[in-house]
């Protein structure tokens, strides 16, 4: 089954994140690009429109010249960037901005905007470089807690970001403490973990610990099973029943059964593709 996990991870890095390393995001001079990269994570809450992410990237690109001089902070900078974000949303015909949970909004009430966090909380590094250093120094909990200062960033997104930085940084080590914090728990990883535990009511903390234990047991990089499960659920299975069958096959190490299920999926996809081609040719 390890080869399955490798292929699913390769798909994630090549087709979803489109990234193989962090070399262009680590240095302090890359702090704007690192913020743009962070947008891939900051707006991944359930139900959050993808336009938010793309509009945030547009806003940072538009405001690069204001951000180049990192020595001159002003609340007006947050406001200008947020206004650029709103304008980008409007250009994409989105008029609801969810300010209460929006990482682009100006800081208030103890919650920070993405830009203020990157400016003050990352020790004059980029947010990527800061996170990678925290991981190298075995400060997972510190990084996890700090990331949640950003408005709209909760446990899942903080773990999601740290998981990817952990893997791409190369600072992988099974002796690190608090490795469960690089296991984002969502619908798919929760379902899989509860099947592995044979516990329908296992908490997210138990699910994260279960994934770490399973990864250690089969000798794969921490976080990679988490990625494989997400790809298997969100990109391949798509429904709970099929996903559960896939996971049960993995638990039983029944590669023949899993191959048969995937063959059925391939046949259905080919039938659907044939139907689409027929429509295309008739138009």
Secondary structure as GFF3:
##gff-version 3
##sequence-region A 1 283
A	DSSP	alpha_helix	2	11	.	.	.	ID=ss1
A	DSSP	pi_helix	12	16	.	.	.	ID=ss2
A	DSSP	three_ten_helix	28	30	.	.	.	ID=ss3
A	DSSP	alpha_helix	31	42	.	.	.	ID=ss4
A	DSSP	alpha_helix	50	62	.	.	.	ID=ss5
A	DSSP	alpha_helix	64	67	.	.	.	ID=ss6
A	DSSP	alpha_helix	75	91	.	.	.	ID=ss7
A	DSSP	three_ten_helix	99	101	.	.	.	ID=ss8
A	DSSP	alpha_helix	114	120	.	.	.	ID=ss9
A	DSSP	alpha_helix	127	136	.	.	.	ID=ss10
A	DSSP	alpha_helix	140	147	.	.	.	ID=ss11
A	DSSP	alpha_helix	155	169	.	.	.	ID=ss12
A	DSSP	three_ten_helix	179	182	.	.	.	ID=ss13
A	DSSP	alpha_helix	187	197	.	.	.	ID=ss14
A	DSSP	alpha_helix	204	218	.	.	.	ID=ss15
A	DSSP	alpha_helix	224	231	.	.	.	ID=ss16
A	DSSP	pi_helix	232	237	.	.	.	ID=ss17
A	DSSP	alpha_helix	240	252	.	.	.	ID=ss18
A	DSSP	alpha_helix	255	282	.	.	.	ID=ss19
###
